[in-house]
Amino acid sequence: MRQLLFVSPRPVVILVFSVILILYRKELEAFLKGKSPEQPTDKPLPHHWDDKVDEISTEAEDDLMGKTKLPEGVSVIEMEELQFSEPDSKVEKLGLVPDVIEEIKLIFKILGQEDGSKQDFLKLIEEVKNRYPKISSSSSLPYINGFIQENAPFHFTAEELENLW
């Protein structure tokens, strides 16, 4: 019975040593030779889709007939340099006109609460004109004038609306 409880340390040491040899053989070999272990490389791991991706070479490679020229209007840029922007007219419609319409709605609300007159409206619209000077040359003036004509609590002639801006 005593023999079963007593385990010889030899097999345990051999087992641990064999695990170390299997798992750390490269590092152990480098240690025994006096070299530093290999450092991991900065190369990315290979992927299954690598052969399906075209890589643009930035090195100057001369073909038999010289360098190939990119088509007109095409240039190679870094990803960080790529930007898209809206055309100026779309930016104007989406930014300036709705802001002016909101200001006019606010003016109508104030005039309704305080029983304002046409003269009060003209004074308040002057402030809007000063705040948004580009609106006078906007192509959306007919839309803004139509909004004023429909929502104003008093009547405006076409001439008054033209002279408003």
Long-range contacts (C-beta under 8 A, 24 or more apart in sequence): 89-139, 92-134, 92-138, 92-140, 93-140, 96-132, 96-134, 96-135, 96-138, 96-140, 97-135, 97-138, 97-140, 97-143, 97-144, 99-132, 100-128, 100-132, 100-135, 100-144, 101-144, 101-147, 103-128, 103-131, 103-132, 104-128, 104-144, 104-147, 104-148, 104-151, 105-151, 108-151, 108-152, 108-153, 111-153, 112-153, 117-154, 118-154, 121-152, 121-154, 122-164, 125-164, 129-165, 135-165, 136-165, 141-165
